[in-house]
Amino acid sequence: MGCGCSGSGFQRARSFLTKEERIALLKEYQDELDKEKQGISERIKELEVS
């Protein structure tokens, strides 16, 4: 989602997103959470074997 800044200077983040943009951001966030959950599961399995 970024910090709102770029190499050419500061850019203000938009305050109002479209419904489609909100959905896309939430799906991206969900994907990141799914990957994190998978990583956690793998780490638990590694620790249980050790």
PyMOL Python script that loads the backbone (N, CA, C, O; Angstrom):
from pymol import cmd

cmd.read_pdbstr("""\
ATOM      1  N   MET A   1       0.804  -1.183   0.000  1.00  0.00           N
ATOM      2  CA  MET A   1       0.000   0.000   0.000  1.00  0.00           C
ATOM      3  C   MET A   1       0.850   1.251   0.000  1.00  0.00           C
ATOM      4  O   MET A   1       0.355   2.328  -0.332  1.00  0.00           O
ATOM      5  N   GLY A   2       2.089   1.141   0.355  1.00  0.00           N
ATOM      6  CA  GLY A   2       3.030   2.227   0.171  1.00  0.00           C
ATOM      7  C   GLY A   2       2.947   3.314   1.228  1.00  0.00           C
ATOM      8  O   GLY A   2       2.019   3.373   2.035  1.00  0.00           O
ATOM      9  N   CYS A   3       3.964   4.176   1.187  1.00  0.00           N
ATOM     10  CA  CYS A   3       4.058   5.240   2.179  1.00  0.00           C
ATOM     11  C   CYS A   3       3.489   6.555   1.676  1.00  0.00           C
ATOM     12  O   CYS A   3       3.374   7.503   2.453  1.00  0.00           O
ATOM     13  N   GLY A   4       3.125   6.645   0.390  1.00  0.00           N
ATOM     14  CA  GLY A   4       2.600   7.882  -0.144  1.00  0.00           C
ATOM     15  C   GLY A   4       3.673   8.837  -0.625  1.00  0.00           C
ATOM     16  O   GLY A   4       3.381   9.986  -0.957  1.00  0.00           O
ATOM     17  N   CYS A   5       4.921   8.368  -0.665  1.00  0.00           N
ATOM     18  CA  CYS A   5       5.985   9.225  -1.135  1.00  0.00           C
ATOM     19  C   CYS A   5       6.676   8.568  -2.325  1.00  0.00           C
ATOM     20  O   CYS A   5       6.612   7.352  -2.505  1.00  0.00           O
ATOM     21  N   SER A   6       7.330   9.383  -3.123  1.00  0.00           N
ATOM     22  CA  SER A   6       8.042   8.844  -4.278  1.00  0.00           C
ATOM     23  C   SER A   6       9.340   9.605  -4.458  1.00  0.00           C
ATOM     24  O   SER A   6       9.615  10.561  -3.732  1.00  0.00           O
ATOM     25  N   GLY A   7      10.133   9.183  -5.420  1.00  0.00           N
ATOM     26  CA  GLY A   7      11.416   9.812  -5.679  1.00  0.00           C
ATOM     27  C   GLY A   7      11.293  11.270  -6.071  1.00  0.00           C
ATOM     28  O   GLY A   7      12.226  12.040  -5.842  1.00  0.00           O
ATOM     29  N   SER A   8      10.171  11.679  -6.656  1.00  0.00           N
ATOM     30  CA  SER A   8      10.019  13.053  -7.122  1.00  0.00           C
ATOM     31  C   SER A   8       9.407  13.954  -6.060  1.00  0.00           C
ATOM     32  O   SER A   8       9.179  15.134  -6.326  1.00  0.00           O
ATOM     33  N   GLY A   9       9.135  13.440  -4.867  1.00  0.00           N
ATOM     34  CA  GLY A   9       8.554  14.255  -3.811  1.00  0.00           C
ATOM     35  C   GLY A   9       7.382  13.566  -3.156  1.00  0.00           C
ATOM     36  O   GLY A   9       7.017  12.445  -3.510  1.00  0.00           O
ATOM     37  N   PHE A  10       6.805  14.250  -2.205  1.00  0.00           N
ATOM     38  CA  PHE A  10       5.714  13.672  -1.433  1.00  0.00           C
ATOM     39  C   PHE A  10       4.410  13.714  -2.223  1.00  0.00           C
ATOM     40  O   PHE A  10       4.079  14.725  -2.843  1.00  0.00           O
ATOM     41  N   GLN A  11       3.670  12.593  -2.192  1.00  0.00           N
ATOM     42  CA  GLN A  11       2.359  12.534  -2.821  1.00  0.00           C
ATOM     43  C   GLN A  11       1.346  12.160  -1.759  1.00  0.00           C
ATOM     44  O   GLN A  11       1.530  11.179  -1.038  1.00  0.00           O
ATOM     45  N   ARG A  12       0.293  12.921  -1.660  1.00  0.00           N
ATOM     46  CA  ARG A  12      -0.756  12.644  -0.668  1.00  0.00           C
ATOM     47  C   ARG A  12      -1.579  11.447  -1.122  1.00  0.00           C
ATOM     48  O   ARG A  12      -1.985  11.367  -2.282  1.00  0.00           O
ATOM     49  N   ALA A  13      -1.823  10.519  -0.204  1.00  0.00           N
ATOM     50  CA  ALA A  13      -2.651   9.358  -0.508  1.00  0.00           C
ATOM     51  C   ALA A  13      -4.095   9.824  -0.692  1.00  0.00           C
ATOM     52  O   ALA A  13      -4.552  10.748  -0.019  1.00  0.00           O
ATOM     53  N   ARG A  14      -4.794   9.181  -1.598  1.00  0.00           N
ATOM     54  CA  ARG A  14      -6.186   9.540  -1.834  1.00  0.00           C
ATOM     55  C   ARG A  14      -7.025   9.171  -0.630  1.00  0.00           C
ATOM     56  O   ARG A  14      -6.792   8.141   0.002  1.00  0.00           O
ATOM     57  N   SER A  15      -7.986   9.996  -0.312  1.00  0.00           N
ATOM     58  CA  SER A  15      -8.872   9.744   0.820  1.00  0.00           C
ATOM     59  C   SER A  15     -10.051   8.864   0.453  1.00  0.00           C
ATOM     60  O   SER A  15     -10.555   8.122   1.296  1.00  0.00           O
ATOM     61  N   PHE A  16     -10.496   8.933  -0.791  1.00  0.00           N
ATOM     62  CA  PHE A  16     -11.695   8.216  -1.195  1.00  0.00           C
ATOM     63  C   PHE A  16     -11.387   7.248  -2.327  1.00  0.00           C
ATOM     64  O   PHE A  16     -11.036   7.652  -3.436  1.00  0.00           O
ATOM     65  N   LEU A  17     -11.524   5.971  -2.026  1.00  0.00           N
ATOM     66  CA  LEU A  17     -11.273   4.929  -3.012  1.00  0.00           C
ATOM     67  C   LEU A  17     -12.604   4.426  -3.547  1.00  0.00           C
ATOM     68  O   LEU A  17     -13.631   4.498  -2.871  1.00  0.00           O
ATOM     69  N   THR A  18     -12.571   3.918  -4.764  1.00  0.00           N
ATOM     70  CA  THR A  18     -13.773   3.325  -5.322  1.00  0.00           C
ATOM     71  C   THR A  18     -14.013   1.974  -4.654  1.00  0.00           C
ATOM     72  O   THR A  18     -13.119   1.420  -4.015  1.00  0.00           O
ATOM     73  N   LYS A  19     -15.207   1.460  -4.806  1.00  0.00           N
ATOM     74  CA  LYS A  19     -15.544   0.153  -4.249  1.00  0.00           C
ATOM     75  C   LYS A  19     -14.608  -0.908  -4.811  1.00  0.00           C
ATOM     76  O   LYS A  19     -14.144  -1.779  -4.074  1.00  0.00           O
ATOM     77  N   GLU A  20     -14.325  -0.842  -6.113  1.00  0.00           N
ATOM     78  CA  GLU A  20     -13.440  -1.815  -6.763  1.00  0.00           C
ATOM     79  C   GLU A  20     -12.028  -1.727  -6.194  1.00  0.00           C
ATOM     80  O   GLU A  20     -11.373  -2.751  -5.997  1.00  0.00           O
ATOM     81  N   GLU A  21     -11.557  -0.514  -5.931  1.00  0.00           N
ATOM     82  CA  GLU A  21     -10.221  -0.349  -5.359  1.00  0.00           C
ATOM     83  C   GLU A  21     -10.160  -0.911  -3.938  1.00  0.00           C
ATOM     84  O   GLU A  21      -9.174  -1.550  -3.571  1.00  0.00           O
ATOM     85  N   ARG A  22     -11.189  -0.682  -3.144  1.00  0.00           N
ATOM     86  CA  ARG A  22     -11.224  -1.229  -1.779  1.00  0.00           C
ATOM     87  C   ARG A  22     -11.225  -2.744  -1.812  1.00  0.00           C
ATOM     88  O   ARG A  22     -10.522  -3.385  -1.031  1.00  0.00           O
ATOM     89  N   ILE A  23     -12.016  -3.326  -2.720  1.00  0.00           N
ATOM     90  CA  ILE A  23     -12.056  -4.781  -2.854  1.00  0.00           C
ATOM     91  C   ILE A  23     -10.687  -5.321  -3.232  1.00  0.00           C
ATOM     92  O   ILE A  23     -10.225  -6.305  -2.654  1.00  0.00           O
ATOM     93  N   ALA A  24     -10.030  -4.678  -4.207  1.00  0.00           N
ATOM     94  CA  ALA A  24      -8.705  -5.126  -4.653  1.00  0.00           C
ATOM     95  C   ALA A  24      -7.703  -5.061  -3.510  1.00  0.00           C
ATOM     96  O   ALA A  24      -6.908  -5.984  -3.334  1.00  0.00           O
ATOM     97  N   LEU A  25      -7.727  -3.986  -2.733  1.00  0.00           N
ATOM     98  CA  LEU A  25      -6.803  -3.855  -1.600  1.00  0.00           C
ATOM     99  C   LEU A  25      -7.072  -4.922  -0.543  1.00  0.00           C
ATOM    100  O   LEU A  25      -6.136  -5.490   0.021  1.00  0.00           O
ATOM    101  N   LEU A  26      -8.336  -5.192  -0.277  1.00  0.00           N
ATOM    102  CA  LEU A  26      -8.668  -6.215   0.715  1.00  0.00           C
ATOM    103  C   LEU A  26      -8.254  -7.601   0.245  1.00  0.00           C
ATOM    104  O   LEU A  26      -7.792  -8.412   1.048  1.00  0.00           O
ATOM    105  N   LYS A  27      -8.414  -7.884  -1.047  1.00  0.00           N
ATOM    106  CA  LYS A  27      -7.984  -9.183  -1.577  1.00  0.00           C
ATOM    107  C   LYS A  27      -6.477  -9.335  -1.495  1.00  0.00           C
ATOM    108  O   LYS A  27      -5.971 -10.414  -1.188  1.00  0.00           O
ATOM    109  N   GLU A  28      -5.756  -8.250  -1.770  1.00  0.00           N
ATOM    110  CA  GLU A  28      -4.296  -8.271  -1.657  1.00  0.00           C
ATOM    111  C   GLU A  28      -3.885  -8.517  -0.207  1.00  0.00           C
ATOM    112  O   GLU A  28      -2.971  -9.297   0.061  1.00  0.00           O
ATOM    113  N   TYR A  29      -4.556  -7.856   0.714  1.00  0.00           N
ATOM    114  CA  TYR A  29      -4.273  -8.037   2.137  1.00  0.00           C
ATOM    115  C   TYR A  29      -4.583  -9.470   2.567  1.00  0.00           C
ATOM    116  O   TYR A  29      -3.821 -10.070   3.325  1.00  0.00           O
ATOM    117  N   GLN A  30      -5.684 -10.010   2.091  1.00  0.00           N
ATOM    118  CA  GLN A  30      -6.058 -11.383   2.417  1.00  0.00           C
ATOM    119  C   GLN A  30      -5.005 -12.361   1.913  1.00  0.00           C
ATOM    120  O   GLN A  30      -4.663 -13.320   2.605  1.00  0.00           O
ATOM    121  N   ASP A  31      -4.494 -12.125   0.721  1.00  0.00           N
ATOM    122  CA  ASP A  31      -3.448 -12.987   0.159  1.00  0.00           C
ATOM    123  C   ASP A  31      -2.192 -12.935   1.029  1.00  0.00           C
ATOM    124  O   ASP A  31      -1.574 -13.967   1.292  1.00  0.00           O
ATOM    125  N   GLU A  32      -1.815 -11.734   1.474  1.00  0.00           N
ATOM    126  CA  GLU A  32      -0.653 -11.596   2.349  1.00  0.00           C
ATOM    127  C   GLU A  32      -0.875 -12.341   3.662  1.00  0.00           C
ATOM    128  O   GLU A  32       0.039 -12.991   4.169  1.00  0.00           O
ATOM    129  N   LEU A  33      -2.077 -12.250   4.211  1.00  0.00           N
ATOM    130  CA  LEU A  33      -2.378 -12.955   5.460  1.00  0.00           C
ATOM    131  C   LEU A  33      -2.339 -14.465   5.263  1.00  0.00           C
ATOM    132  O   LEU A  33      -1.846 -15.189   6.128  1.00  0.00           O
ATOM    133  N   ASP A  34      -2.853 -14.950   4.133  1.00  0.00           N
ATOM    134  CA  ASP A  34      -2.807 -16.384   3.835  1.00  0.00           C
ATOM    135  C   ASP A  34      -1.372 -16.882   3.766  1.00  0.00           C
ATOM    136  O   ASP A  34      -1.056 -17.952   4.287  1.00  0.00           O
ATOM    137  N   LYS A  35      -0.503 -16.108   3.125  1.00  0.00           N
ATOM    138  CA  LYS A  35       0.906 -16.481   3.022  1.00  0.00           C
ATOM    139  C   LYS A  35       1.568 -16.480   4.395  1.00  0.00           C
ATOM    140  O   LYS A  35       2.370 -17.363   4.701  1.00  0.00           O
ATOM    141  N   GLU A  36       1.236 -15.500   5.214  1.00  0.00           N
ATOM    142  CA  GLU A  36       1.787 -15.430   6.563  1.00  0.00           C
ATOM    143  C   GLU A  36       1.335 -16.641   7.377  1.00  0.00           C
ATOM    144  O   GLU A  36       2.131 -17.241   8.098  1.00  0.00           O
ATOM    145  N   LYS A  37       0.062 -16.994   7.259  1.00  0.00           N
ATOM    146  CA  LYS A  37      -0.472 -18.156   7.969  1.00  0.00           C
ATOM    147  C   LYS A  37       0.251 -19.428   7.541  1.00  0.00           C
ATOM    148  O   LYS A  37       0.577 -20.268   8.379  1.00  0.00           O
ATOM    149  N   GLN A  38       0.500 -19.573   6.253  1.00  0.00           N
ATOM    150  CA  GLN A  38       1.220 -20.739   5.748  1.00  0.00           C
ATOM    151  C   GLN A  38       2.636 -20.779   6.318  1.00  0.00           C
ATOM    152  O   GLN A  38       3.120 -21.840   6.714  1.00  0.00           O
ATOM    153  N   GLY A  39       3.293 -19.630   6.358  1.00  0.00           N
ATOM    154  CA  GLY A  39       4.643 -19.566   6.920  1.00  0.00           C
ATOM    155  C   GLY A  39       4.672 -19.940   8.381  1.00  0.00           C
ATOM    156  O   GLY A  39       5.586 -20.630   8.831  1.00  0.00           O
ATOM    157  N   ILE A  40       3.684 -19.493   9.123  1.00  0.00           N
ATOM    158  CA  ILE A  40       3.593 -19.828  10.541  1.00  0.00           C
ATOM    159  C   ILE A  40       3.393 -21.334  10.721  1.00  0.00           C
ATOM    160  O   ILE A  40       4.030 -21.956  11.571  1.00  0.00           O
ATOM    161  N   SER A  41       2.503 -21.910   9.912  1.00  0.00           N
ATOM    162  CA  SER A  41       2.258 -23.357   9.998  1.00  0.00           C
ATOM    163  C   SER A  41       3.527 -24.145   9.714  1.00  0.00           C
ATOM    164  O   SER A  41       3.825 -25.120  10.403  1.00  0.00           O
ATOM    165  N   GLU A  42       4.273 -23.724   8.701  1.00  0.00           N
ATOM    166  CA  GLU A  42       5.518 -24.406   8.360  1.00  0.00           C
ATOM    167  C   GLU A  42       6.531 -24.296   9.499  1.00  0.00           C
ATOM    168  O   GLU A  42       7.234 -25.257   9.810  1.00  0.00           O
ATOM    169  N   ARG A  43       6.596 -23.120  10.114  1.00  0.00           N
ATOM    170  CA  ARG A  43       7.558 -22.926  11.203  1.00  0.00           C
ATOM    171  C   ARG A  43       7.189 -23.796  12.405  1.00  0.00           C
ATOM    172  O   ARG A  43       8.068 -24.376  13.042  1.00  0.00           O
ATOM    173  N   ILE A  44       5.898 -23.888  12.716  1.00  0.00           N
ATOM    174  CA  ILE A  44       5.463 -24.746  13.821  1.00  0.00           C
ATOM    175  C   ILE A  44       5.856 -26.183  13.566  1.00  0.00           C
ATOM    176  O   ILE A  44       6.343 -26.862  14.470  1.00  0.00           O
ATOM    177  N   LYS A  45       5.651 -26.665  12.333  1.00  0.00           N
ATOM    178  CA  LYS A  45       6.024 -28.042  11.995  1.00  0.00           C
ATOM    179  C   LYS A  45       7.523 -28.268  12.148  1.00  0.00           C
ATOM    180  O   LYS A  45       7.945 -29.315  12.641  1.00  0.00           O
ATOM    181  N   GLU A  46       8.332 -27.293  11.729  1.00  0.00           N
ATOM    182  CA  GLU A  46       9.785 -27.388  11.874  1.00  0.00           C
ATOM    183  C   GLU A  46      10.163 -27.507  13.349  1.00  0.00           C
ATOM    184  O   GLU A  46      11.011 -28.319  13.719  1.00  0.00           O
ATOM    185  N   LEU A  47       9.533 -26.701  14.172  1.00  0.00           N
ATOM    186  CA  LEU A  47       9.864 -26.716  15.601  1.00  0.00           C
ATOM    187  C   LEU A  47       9.406 -27.986  16.280  1.00  0.00           C
ATOM    188  O   LEU A  47      10.066 -28.464  17.203  1.00  0.00           O
ATOM    189  N   GLU A  48       8.300 -28.538  15.848  1.00  0.00           N
ATOM    190  CA  GLU A  48       7.803 -29.773  16.441  1.00  0.00           C
ATOM    191  C   GLU A  48       8.712 -30.955  16.106  1.00  0.00           C
ATOM    192  O   GLU A  48       8.843 -31.875  16.913  1.00  0.00           O
ATOM    193  N   VAL A  49       9.334 -30.944  14.939  1.00  0.00           N
ATOM    194  CA  VAL A  49      10.224 -32.025  14.518  1.00  0.00           C
ATOM    195  C   VAL A  49      11.560 -31.942  15.260  1.00  0.00           C
ATOM    196  O   VAL A  49      12.171 -32.967  15.563  1.00  0.00           O
ATOM    197  N   SER A  50      12.002 -30.732  15.546  1.00  0.00           N
ATOM    198  CA  SER A  50      13.311 -30.533  16.197  1.00  0.00           C
ATOM    199  C   SER A  50      13.336 -31.033  17.613  1.00  0.00           C
ATOM    200  O   SER A  50      14.363 -30.934  18.284  1.00  0.00           O
TER     201      SER A  50
END
""", "prot")
cmd.dss("prot")
cmd.show_as("cartoon", "prot")
cmd.util.cbc("prot")
cmd.orient("prot")
